């Protein structure tokens, strides 16, 4: 890219490059990458449309273009992703939060709303919190709740803690280094998790944006994709308060086996799994019987 390009012509040129590489989100990606390279939001891109790029800006945008054309996700390039309206930083130790995972948040809020519990001083745990996406989304909606996020990765916990600070939720979020719920003490009113659930044999077939850039430990669910659920469901069941709920994200075709694991741990699956926009049962809930 020439430094004599204007902001608008540079953005259009990048969009054309991405389109020629059959990237579906070419226009959006070009806008996001241009804005990040130049330090401009959407309004800034519009108002600065005729300004010429400096040599440094042009070089920075060219570098972003090479990375995107090589298959690196935009969220990795710019280092953040919005989830539930919250701007979250990412790191090499965390997944890129995806819209499917918002289904877990939606189901949790639906169940709490139905029980009249949205404004109670709830205790919430997010097992394998990663960037903190699910926990922070819930805390943003539950003003009296206290949240605990766990992860075996110290780097992921550092990212989650930074996101809690960035979203001004640090005073209600605590992060614990442990394997799922092994380092927590109950009782909890709500436990959530998006554990690794991809079958080991299917990892090689994932889109390269996931396969090459998301941490393997956050993807690989073992031979049948259910290893993490076998570990966390019994732990969670023992920590739930009577009437509390465990809600987990599931892969395609996994909701039934996960419900069976919940039932074996003494949880009742009376709530139907909540489907994502593609119609896949994505959020699975189990309840601990009230005394």
C-alpha positions, 0 to 999 in steps of 0.5 A, spaced: 500 500 500 502 506 498 503 512 503 499 516 498 493 513 499 487 516 503 484 513 509 478 511 504 482 508 498 486 504 503 480 501 506 477 500 499 483 497 497 484 492 503 476 490 502 478 488 495 484 484 497 480 480 502 474 479 497 479 476 492 481 471 497 474 469 498 473 472 505 466 473 507 466 479 512 471 483 507 468 489 508 467 489 515 474 486 516 477 492 512 473 497 516 476 494 523 483 493 521 483 500 518 481 503 524 485 499 528 491 501 524 490 508 524 487 509 531 480 511 528 473 509 530 468 508 525 466 516 525 474 517 525 474 513 518 468 517 515 471 524 517 478 522 516 476 519 509 481 524 505 487 524 509 493 521 506 496 515 510 503 516 513 508 511 511 508 508 518 500 507 517 501 504 511 506 499 513 502 497 519 496 496 515 500 492 510 502 488 516 495 487 518 493 485 511 498 480 510 496 476 517 488 476 515 490 474 508 494 468 511 488 466 515 489 470 522 482 472 525 481 479 525 480 479 533 487 476 534 490 481 530 486 487 533 487 483 540 480 484 542 473 482 541 466 484 543 461 479 547 455 481 550 456 488 548 463 488 552 469 489 549 474 484 551 482 483 550 484 477 548 491 473 549 494 467 546 491 463 552 484 464 551 479 463 545 476 468 541 469 469 544 463 467 539 456 469 539 454 461 540 456 462 547 452 468 548 446 462 548 449 460 555 448 467 558 441 468 555 439 461 558 442 463 565 438 470 565 432 466 563 432 462 568 434 467 573 428 471 571 423 466 571 425 465 579 425 472 580 432 472 582 435 477 578 437 482 583 438 477 589 446 477 591 447 471 587 454 467 587 456 465 580 462 460 578 465 460 571 469 454 570 474 455 565 473 462 564 478 464 559 477 471 557 472 472 562 467 472 557 461 469 560 462 471 567 463 478 566 457 478 561 453 475 567 455 480 572 454 486 567 446 484 568 446 482 575 448 488 579 448 484 586 452 478 584 459 476 586 462 471 581 468 467 581 472 465 574 477 459 574 482 456 569 488 452 569 492 457 565 495 463 569 495 467 562 488 466 561 486 468 568 491 475 567 487 476 561 480 475 565 482 479 570 484 485 566 477 484 562 474 485 569 478 491 570 476 494 563 469 493 564 469 496 571 467 489 574 473 487 578 470 489 585 465 483 584 469 478 580 475 473 583 479 469 579 482 462 581 487 458 578 484 450 579 482 445 574 474 447 573 471 447 580 476 443 584 479 450 588 472 453 589 468 452 595 460 452 595 454 453 595 453 457 588 446 459 585 449 458 578 455 455 575 456 456 568 462 453 563 464 453 556 469 447 556 473 444 550 468 439 547 471 438 540 472 431 539 480 430 538 479 426 531 475 433 529 481 438 530 484 437 524 478 439 520 476 445 524 477 452 520 484 454 520 482 461 524 480 456 530 485 450 529 491 455 528 490 460 533 485 458 538 489 454 544 488 447 543 487 445 550 481 450 550 478 446 544 480 438 545 475 435 549 478 428 548 475 422 544 468 423 544 468 430 546 465 429 553 472 429 557 471 436 560 463 434 562 465 428 566 470 432 570 466 438 571 459 436 572 460 432 578 464 437 581 459 443 580 453 438 582 457 438 589 457 445 589 450 448 587 446 450 592 439 447 593 435 450 587 441 452 583 443 451 576 449 448 572 449 451 565 454 449 560 455 450 552 455 444 548 457 441 541 452 439 536 449 432 538 452 433 545 446 435 549 443 428 550 449 425 553 451 431 557 444 431 560 445 424 561 451 426 565 448 431 569 442 426 571 448 421 573 450 427 578 443 428 581 441 434 577 434 434 574 434 436 566 427 439 566 429 445 562 430 444 554 436 446 551 437 452 548 438 453 541 443 457 537 441 461 531 443 455 527 438 451 531 443 447 534 442 445 542 447 450 545 446 451 552 444 445 557 442 446 564 441 441 570 438 443 576 439 441 583 433 439 587 431 444 592 430 441 599 
